[in-house]
Amino acid sequence: MWAYTAQRILYAVPIALGVTVVCFALVYLAPGDPVQMLLPPDASQADVEFLKKLYGFDQPIPIQYFKWLMRAATGDLGMSLQTSRPVFDEVSRALSNTIVITLLQLIFYFLALAGWLTRTSNRRLPGTYVPFYFCVMNLAALRGLWRFAANTQTTQWRKAER
């Protein structure tokens, strides 16, 4: 069991590195220059060069990636260019909300499943012995469809509002 767990962890390392390479590359494939977005349109070339040097954009991409990876491995995800706050704080704020929503969702699923199992446990109908995970996955799919519909309506409302 321990050997299998160690093997899975060893397989996860190159996958995680591959994901970081792809994400880092996608940032550079995005249109526009992040430094130009930070500065006003009438900024001088000296200001542009100063910010590029400050943020490390003047170095080759592999060097930038390696420095970012070393900082990220120590927990320093850098500063957000939009909010000028630490990225770790931004992510943890969103992550805490996600965890609360996920826990409430799991409680709802377990209560719904307990009610369904209680209701069907007295009957001997075909299909009453459905595995637990199948029920939870069906509930998750229904919730996902409901959220998609709600998000679509919200997006349309926001577009109409403009």
N, C-alpha and C positions, 0 to 999 in steps of 0.2 A: 504494500500500500504506500509506504513512504517513497519507494523508488518510482512508483507511478506518479505521485504528487511532484516529486523533484523533476521528473521528465516533463510534466506539463508546464511547470514553472520555467524550465529551460526553453521550451518551445515558445513561451509567451514573450521572452526577451526579444528575439528578432522580430516578432510580429509588432511589438510595441515600438521598436526602433523604426520599422517600416512605416507605421502609422505617423510617427513624428516627421519622417522625411516627406511623406506625401502632404501632410498638413503644412509644413514649412514651405514646400514648393508651391502649394496652392496660394499662399500669401503673395508670393512673387509673381504668380501668373495673373493675379487680379489686376484689372486696369487701373492706371493712375499711379502716382508716386505719393507715398504716405507723407513725405516731407512737404511736398507741394500742398497737401491738404491741410497741414498744420499752419502754414504761413499765409498771410494775405496775398492777394494777386500781385501787389506792387512791391513784393519783397525783393531785396537785392540778391545777387548771386552769392555774395559773401555770407548772407544769412542762410541761404540754402546749403552752402558748403559747411557752415558751422553746425547746423542741425544734423546733416548727414554724418559728420564726424562724431557729434555727440551721441547719436543713436547707433553708430557703428555701420551705417549703410555704405560707407566708403570702402569697406573691406570686401573681399571676395565672399560669395555666398556660402561655400563650404566652411570658411572660418566663422562666419556669422552663425551658421547652424551649430557648429561645435561649441561655440561660446554659449549660445542659447541652451543647448542640451546640458552643458555642465551647470549652468545656473538653475535650470529647471529641475535637475536631479537633486539639488540642494534645497528646493522649495521656493526659489526666487523666480517667479514667472514674469517679472518686469513690471513696467508701468503701462497703464492703458493710454493710448494716444488720444482717445476721445474724452475720457473723464479725468485723466491725470491722477488716477488712484491706482494702487497696486492691483494687478490682475488677480492675485490670489483672493483679495477681499471681494472683488466683483464676482468671481466664480463661487466663493463660499456663500455669498449672499443668495445667489440663485440656487445653489445646491441645497441650502437649508430649506428653501421653499419647496423644492422638488422632493426632498425627503419627507416633509410633512404631508404633501399631497399623496405620495406613494403609500405612506403608512395608513392614511385615511382610506385610500383605495383598497388596500389589503383587508382592512377591517370590514369594509363594505362587502368585499368578495366572500370573506369567510362567513359573514352573517347570512348573505344570500345563499351560499352553498349549504350552510347548516339548515336553513329553512327548507331548501329544496330537498335535501337528503331526508329530513324529518318527514316531509310530506310524502315522499315516494318510498320510504322504508317499509311501510305496512303492506304495500302491494307487490305482487310478483309479476311485474310487467317486463317484457323484453326491453333492455336498455336501461334498467334501473341500476345496473352495476357499472356505470360509466366511471372510468378512472378520474380521480380527483383533479389531476392536472388538465384534463380535457375540459372539465367544467370551468375551471379558472381561466383557461385560454379563451373559451367562448365568451365569457363575461368580459375579458379584456378586449376582445375584438369588438364587441358591442359598444363598450365604452370608447374605444378608439373611433368608431364610426360616429358616435354621438359628438365627440370632441371635434372631429373633422367638420361635421355639419355646423356646429356652433362657431367654429373658427371661420368657416366660409361665410356665414351670415355676418359675423363681426367685420370681416375684411370688406365685404360688400357695403356694409353700413359706413365704414370709415371712408371708402372711396366716394360714396354718395355725399358724405359730409363735406368733402373738399370742394 
